[in-house]
Amino acid sequence: MHIVLQLIPKKYLIGGTLILLGLSGLLIMSTIVAITGEFEKDSQQSEVTEIEGGGIGVGTANVSPEVMKYQPLLEKYAQKHGLDASYVPIMMALMMQESGGRGNDPMQSSESFCGSVGCISSPELSVDKGVLHFKSVLEKAHYDLKLCLQSYNFGGGFINYVMKNGGKYTPELAISFSQSQYQKVKHTGNYHCVRPEMVPYQACYGDAKYVDAVLKYYTGTITADGKPAAPASGGSGGKSGVKVIDAGKTLIGKTRYVFGGGRSQSDINAGRFDCSSFVRWAFEQVGMNVGPMSGVTTDTLKTQGQAINPKDMKPGDVVFFDTYKIDGHVGIYVGNNQFLGCQGKTGVAIASMEKGTYFGERFNGRVKRF
């Protein structure tokens, strides 16, 4: 071997060595890129993706990629069982709450299908039976969507309870039902409060806040017949925007600003709001869910809806201001460079956005249409 190397000219040896080194470098780089790609792929699995109406144009389901992959199956079985396709985004939000799209029973359908947990081991069967059960509960709830969602968690007995107590879902009825059922089963030791805030109420049967838990993954309107729908007139701007303003105006002179207020029913009853909780409340009055009562902030509101050029603002659009932080204040545009919001000294009131005014100088140009 040594003799062979001596017979090869030195320049060829050097060239060959450089070629081998180059090929080795390419091999190493390819390996690094492949590994990095896998890391990026893994990290993306935890991201939450907004999908518009489950592909059908109404509402927005803010769900993980694991849930999003079930969109075609949900649409397939909604059609099979004769369920309006507008419910697909809501069912995706429900799946997000139930399982995050993980496991062999992503809709947690086993109990409704066969009476025991764990009898379903096929994700497609889970979706099939989950959609069928959702439709059945929705019909029994007379298309009261919030009643349907809470009953998906509590069971059908909650529908009977509501029908005997006013006939329409309320958060208070969910708590009282949970209390009464817990008294019947607490001796078994198998039940505990999934939410610490329910401990004082002894409302430890199921999840009395299940409706809010599901709807935090959904943005859109809920109409009188219980159907999810796209915001009317292209969003909160326009006719539906005027309704939001009219709803908000009913609180003028009846509230006081409390930082962190408005995140419980007792706060709302007492007229304690901050800027973001007031905006959430106003939209709720016209059937639009823009976030859970307990978790709404200016930062959660700014991620929702459609971005609008400030030149195209309409009454009902949501406007943001840089105060104690970027997007630290939020209100509802009413026209003529004015907005309706809950401010520190006035509570809910109409304030100016004219240049030279406090809020005019702090308006940052962010406008969203819900």
C-alpha positions in Angstrom: 0.0 0.0 0.0 2.9 2.3 0.8 4.4 1.6 -2.6 1.2 2.4 -4.4 0.9 5.7 -2.6 4.4 6.6 -3.6 3.6 5.9 -7.3 0.6 8.4 -7.2 1.6 12.0 -7.9 1.3 14.2 -4.8 -1.1 16.7 -6.5 -3.6 13.9 -7.0 -3.3 12.8 -3.4 -4.0 16.3 -2.2 -7.0 16.7 -4.6 -8.4 13.4 -3.6 -8.1 14.2 0.1 -9.9 17.5 -0.4 -12.7 15.8 -2.2 -13.1 13.3 0.6 -13.2 16.0 3.2 -15.8 17.9 1.2 -18.0 14.8 0.9 -17.7 14.2 4.6 -18.7 17.8 5.4 -21.8 17.5 3.2 -22.7 14.2 5.0 -22.4 15.9 8.4 -24.4 18.9 7.3 -27.2 16.7 6.0 -27.4 14.9 9.3 -27.5 18.1 11.2 -30.3 19.5 9.0 -32.3 16.3 9.3 -32.0 16.3 13.1 -32.8 20.0 13.3 -35.8 19.5 11.0 -37.1 16.8 13.4 -36.7 19.2 16.4 -38.6 21.9 14.6 -41.3 19.4 13.6 -41.7 18.3 17.3 -41.8 21.9 18.6 -44.5 22.8 16.1 -46.8 20.2 17.5 -47.4 22.3 20.6 -48.4 25.4 18.7 -52.1 26.4 18.6 -53.5 27.1 15.2 -56.5 29.3 14.3 -58.7 27.7 11.7 -61.6 29.5 10.3 -64.9 27.6 10.7 -63.4 24.2 10.4 -63.0 25.0 6.7 -66.7 25.9 6.4 -66.6 29.7 7.0 -68.2 30.3 10.4 -66.6 31.0 13.7 -63.0 30.3 14.6 -61.6 27.2 16.3 -58.3 28.0 18.1 -57.0 24.5 18.4 -53.8 22.5 18.3 -52.5 20.6 15.2 -53.5 17.4 16.9 -57.1 18.5 16.9 -57.0 20.1 13.5 -56.1 16.8 11.8 -59.6 15.6 12.9 -61.4 18.3 11.0 -62.1 16.1 7.9 -63.5 13.3 10.1 -65.7 15.7 12.0 -67.1 17.1 8.8 -67.6 13.6 7.4 -69.6 12.4 10.4 -71.5 15.7 10.8 -72.8 15.1 7.3 -73.5 11.4 8.0 -75.5 12.1 11.1 -77.4 15.1 9.6 -75.7 17.7 11.8 -75.3 21.2 10.4 -71.7 21.8 9.4 -71.6 25.1 11.3 -71.1 23.0 14.5 -67.8 21.6 13.4 -65.7 24.4 15.0 -67.5 24.0 18.3 -66.9 20.3 18.3 -63.2 20.9 17.6 -63.2 23.3 20.6 -64.9 20.5 22.6 -62.3 18.0 21.5 -59.5 20.4 22.4 -60.9 20.6 25.9 -61.6 16.8 26.2 -58.3 15.4 24.9 -56.3 18.0 23.0 -56.7 15.5 20.1 -54.5 12.9 21.8 -55.2 9.3 22.4 -57.5 6.7 20.8 -60.7 8.3 22.0 -60.2 12.0 21.3 -63.9 12.8 21.7 -64.1 10.9 25.0 -67.1 9.0 23.5 -66.7 5.7 25.3 -69.0 6.4 28.2 -71.9 7.7 26.0 -71.4 4.8 23.5 -71.1 1.8 25.8 -71.5 3.0 29.3 -67.9 2.6 30.5 -64.6 4.4 30.0 -62.1 2.7 27.6 -64.4 0.7 25.3 -63.4 2.8 22.3 -59.9 2.3 20.9 -60.3 3.7 17.4 -60.1 7.5 16.9 -62.5 7.4 13.9 -65.1 5.5 16.0 -64.6 8.1 18.7 -65.4 10.9 16.3 -68.3 9.0 14.8 -70.0 8.3 18.2 -68.9 11.7 19.6 -70.7 13.6 16.8 -73.8 11.4 17.1 -73.9 12.0 20.9 -73.3 15.7 20.4 -76.3 15.9 18.0 -78.5 13.9 20.4 -77.7 16.2 23.4 -78.1 19.3 21.2 -81.6 18.2 20.2 -82.6 17.3 23.8 -81.3 20.7 24.9 -83.6 22.4 22.3 -80.6 23.8 20.6 -79.4 25.7 23.6 -75.8 25.3 22.7 -74.4 26.2 26.2 -76.8 23.7 27.7 -75.6 21.1 25.2 -71.9 21.7 26.0 -72.5 21.5 29.8 -74.6 18.4 29.4 -71.8 16.8 27.4 -69.8 17.0 30.7 -72.5 16.5 33.3 -74.7 14.0 31.4 -78.3 14.2 30.3 -79.7 14.7 33.9 -78.6 18.3 33.7 -81.0 19.0 30.8 -83.9 17.7 32.9 -82.7 19.9 35.8 -82.6 23.0 33.6 -86.0 22.3 32.1 -87.4 22.3 35.6 -85.6 25.5 36.5 -86.3 28.1 33.8 -85.6 26.0 30.7 -82.3 27.8 29.7 -78.7 27.3 30.7 -77.1 29.7 33.2 -73.8 29.4 35.0 -75.7 29.5 38.3 -77.7 26.4 37.3 -74.5 24.6 36.4 -73.1 25.3 39.9 -76.3 24.3 41.7 -76.6 21.0 39.8 -73.0 20.2 40.5 -73.6 20.9 44.2 -76.7 18.7 44.4 -75.1 15.8 42.5 -71.9 16.0 44.6 -73.9 15.6 47.8 -75.2 12.3 46.4 -71.8 10.9 45.5 -69.2 12.5 47.8 -69.3 9.5 50.2 -67.7 7.4 47.5 -64.5 9.4 47.7 -64.3 9.2 43.9 -65.1 12.8 43.2 -63.0 16.0 43.8 -63.2 19.5 42.6 -61.4 20.0 39.3 -61.5 23.7 39.9 -60.3 25.2 43.2 -62.8 28.0 42.9 -65.6 25.5 43.1 -64.5 24.1 46.5 -66.3 26.8 48.6 -69.5 26.0 46.7 -69.0 22.2 47.1 -69.7 22.0 43.4 -67.4 19.1 42.8 -69.4 17.0 40.4 -68.1 17.3 36.9 -66.8 20.7 35.7 -69.3 23.4 36.4 -67.2 25.8 34.2 -67.1 23.4 31.3 -68.9 25.9 28.9 -66.2 28.6 29.4 -63.5 25.9 29.2 -64.7 24.9 25.7 -65.6 28.3 24.4 -62.1 29.7 25.2 -61.1 27.7 22.1 -63.9 29.2 19.9 -64.5 32.7 18.6 -67.8 33.6 16.9 -71.4 34.3 17.4 -74.1 32.0 18.8 -77.5 32.8 17.3 -80.8 32.5 19.0 -81.4 29.0 17.5 -78.1 27.9 19.1 -76.2 27.7 15.8 -72.6 29.1 15.6 -72.4 31.7 13.0 -70.0 34.2 11.4 -70.4 37.7 12.8 -73.2 39.5 11.0 -72.4 42.3 8.4 -68.8 41.2 8.1 -68.0 41.5 11.8 -68.5 43.8 14.7 -68.3 46.9 12.5 -71.7 47.9 11.0 -75.2 47.0 12.2 -74.0 44.4 14.7 -71.4 46.9 15.9 -74.2 49.4 16.8 -75.8 46.7 18.9 -72.6 46.1 20.8 -72.3 49.9 21.5 -76.0 50.0 22.6 -75.4 47.1 25.0 -72.3 48.7 26.4 -73.9 52.1 26.8 -76.4 50.6 29.3 -73.5 50.5 31.8 -72.6 54.2 31.6 -72.9 55.7 35.0 -73.4 52.3 36.7 -69.9 51.0 37.0 -66.5 51.7 38.5 -63.1 50.7 37.1 -61.3 48.0 39.1 -58.1 46.5 37.7 -58.8 42.8 37.3 -62.5 43.3 37.9 -65.4 41.8 35.8 -64.0 38.3 35.9 -66.8 36.9 38.1 -70.5 37.1 38.1 -70.4 38.9 41.5 -68.1 41.6 40.1 -70.4 42.1 37.1 -73.5 42.3 39.3 -71.7 44.9 41.4 -70.6 46.9 38.3 -66.9 46.3 38.8 -65.0 46.1 35.4 -61.7 46.8 33.8 -61.3 47.7 30.2 -61.0 44.2 28.7 -63.7 42.6 30.9 -66.1 45.3 29.8 -65.4 44.7 26.1 -65.9 41.0 26.6 -69.2 41.6 28.5 -70.5 44.0 25.8 -70.0 41.5 23.0 -71.5 38.7 25.1 -74.7 40.7 25.2 -75.1 40.3 21.5 -74.2 36.7 21.4 -70.5 36.9 20.6 -68.1 35.0 22.7 -64.6 36.7 22.6 -63.1 34.8 25.5 -63.8 33.3 28.9 -65.0 35.6 31.7 -62.2 34.6 34.0 -59.3 34.9 31.5 -59.9 37.8 29.2 -57.2 40.4 28.9 -56.1 43.0 26.3 -53.6 40.5 25.1 -56.2 37.8 24.5 -58.5 40.2 22.7 -55.9 41.5 20.4 -55.3 38.0 19.0 -58.9 37.7 17.8 -60.9 39.0 15.0 -59.8 40.6 11.7 -57.2 43.4 11.6 -58.7 46.6 10.2 -56.9 49.7 8.8 -57.6 52.6 11.2 -58.8 54.6 8.1 -61.6 52.0 7.7 -62.8 51.9 11.3 -66.6 51.4 11.9 -68.7 51.6 15.0 -68.2 48.3 17.0 -64.6 47.8 16.0 -62.2 47.2 18.9 -59.4 49.8 19.4 -56.2 49.5 21.5 -54.0 52.0 23.3 -50.5 51.9 24.6 -50.9 53.0 28.2 -49.0 51.3 31.1 -47.8 48.8 28.4 -48.2 48.1 24.7 -52.0 47.4 24.2 -52.6 48.2 27.8 -56.1 49.6 27.2 -59.0 48.6 24.9 -62.4 50.0 24.0 -65.1 49.9 21.4 -65.1 52.5 18.6 -68.3 54.5 18.4 -67.5 56.9 15.6 -66.4 60.6 15.4 -63.0 59.8 17.0 -64.7 58.5 20.1 -64.7 55.1 21.9 -66.7 53.4 24.6 -64.6 51.9 27.4 -64.1 51.4 31.1 -61.6 54.0 32.3 -60.0 54.6 35.6 -61.8 57.8 36.7 -65.2 57.4 35.0 -65.9 53.7 34.8 -67.8 52.9 31.6 -67.9 56.1 29.5 -67.4 57.5 26.1 -63.9 59.1 25.7 -62.2 61.0 22.9 -59.5 59.7 20.6 -58.8 63.1 19.0 -55.2 64.0 18.6 -53.9 65.9 21.6 -56.2 64.1 24.0 -54.9 61.5 26.5 -56.2 58.5 24.5 -55.6 60.2 21.2 -51.9 60.3 21.8 -51.9 56.7 23.0 -53.9 55.1 20.2 -51.5 52.7 18.6 -53.4 51.9 15.4 -54.4 48.4 16.3 -58.1 47.9 15.3 -59.8 44.5 15.3 -63.2 43.5 14.0 -64.8 40.6 15.8 
